[in-house]
Every structure is written in C-alpha cells, then in structure tokens.
Amino acid sequence: MSVGSRDGSPGTKILAPSLRDRLIELADELIPADGQMPAASEAGVADTQLTVVADARPDLVGPLRRVLSKPGKEMTAPEFLNAIQSTDPEGHEALVLTVVGGYYTNPHVVRLLGYSGQHASPVTPDIYPSYVEEGLLEAVIDRGPLFRQIPD
C-alpha cells in the first residue's frame, strides 16, 4: 500500500504539499515499517487517512498545520520531535494523534493486526457475572460509598 499521488489526493485539501512531505518524514519516524507492518507513510497517514482523522477530529488540523510549519528542516526527525514536544506540547500531541489515528484506522493495518473491531456483548439481567456470584464485590458493598471531598 503506498501513499499514492500527491496531486489531487485527499490529504492535499488539508495540508499543502510541503507540509505533507514533512508529515510523512515525521510519521515514518514515529511508526517505521517493521516486518509485514507498513510504515506510517505507506499506510497513507498523509493522504487518505489524514482525511479520516481530520473528519473525526477537526480540532487537530490547526495545531497540526502549526507544528508542521515550524522552522527546523535542518533538524533530523527525532530532533524535531523532541524539540516540539517541549516547546509545543499541543502541536506535538496533534501530530502524534494524527499519525497514530490514521495508521490504526487504515483497513490494511487493521487486517494485518487481526483486529475484528468492537462487538456488542449483550447483557441479560437474569444472568449475573461470575465476579458477583463469587462474592468478589461483597467487601466493597459492605464498606459502603467512599469518596474524597474535592476542595472548591
């Protein structure tokens, strides 16, 4: 799976090509290829998956653009990531969430991980969980409510 064409790809609506190039470089530092698992750029984190993340978390786009626009092209990717972690924690978090979110929502990555998604687990009121039947909650129930008053 590759990033695909830079022209007209979904990610160009969110980031300018130069910012997408920087995102690819940093993303591959955060999630490099390993065995059969693709690198972040191969999973499309600066392309289709960028659109998926931006649709789900539009609040990340502004800080992401800001952090990718910062000077530091002469720094290596690890140096840049360390620098922004201390100087722009919000931007660093937006970058990491964008990369990780895009990577782990990529259908190919999901298949490689063998993740079948969340499944409903019906609860029937007439069947008690084993921890209730075994009496594991009795001490907590007998103790009663316990809380700390939070100062105003």
Beta strands, then each sheet from edge to edge (+ up, - down):
end
